[in-house]
Amino acid sequence: MKNLFKRKRSFHPYEDMSDGEIFCEIEELSEIWNIFYKKVLAPKGVDVNEIKFCRKSIIKAIIQVDMTKYQYKQFHNQIRLSPLKKIALYGYWILKLKPFFVDNKEFTEKINLEFAVFLFVSGLSNHIARRVGEDKLSEIQLDFEGKYFDLLFFVLQYNEVSFEAMMLAYETLGIVKFNEIGEIHE
C-alpha cells in the first residue's frame, strides 16, 4: 500500500516581481483610485491635495498579493486566483497597511476602508460584465448601498479579518450578486 503522505511535489522558488510588473499593478490601482476619488471622495468635498499615500505600502501590498498568488499555485494547486480573490487580497492589504492617509486619523481609516470596498465593487462589476455582458450589468445595483455592503463595511471596520475570510466573503457576495441576476457563479 502506498503512503499517501509521502507524495513528492515539485516546488518552484518564488520569483520577485519585476519593476515593470509592479508598475503595471500601480497603474491599475491608480486608475481605480482616480475613479474612487471622483465617485466617492470628491462629492464629499474632500480635496485631492489633502490625501497622501505611502508608495512603499502600496508596493508592499502588491508584492504580498503576488506572493499569495504564488502560494496558492504551489500549495493549493490553483493555476491562478479568481479575480474576486485577488481583489480581496488587495482590500486586505489596504486595510492592514493603510497606504492612504490624511491628517485626521479617523478619516484615514475611513478612506482606506471605503477604497477597499470600492475595489471590490468595481472588481465585481467588471467580473460580472465579463461573465454576463454589459447589458445585464445595468440591472444590478453595485454601489455602496444595500444590506450586504452595509454588513461588509461593519465587519471590516470593527473586526480583524484574515485575508482568507475576506476572499471567502468577497466570493460569497459575488455569488449573491450573480444569483440576483439569475446567473450561476463558477
Secondary structure, DSSP 8 states (H G I E B T S, - for coil): ---GGG------------HHHHHHHHHHHHHHHHHHIIIIIGGGT--GGG-EE-HHHHHHHHHHHHHHHHHHHHHS--SS--HHHHHHHHHHHHHHH--EE-S-HHHHHHHHHHHHHHHHHHHHHHHHHHHH-HHHHTTS--SS-SHHHHHHHHHHHHS---HHHHHHHHHHHHHHHHHHTT----
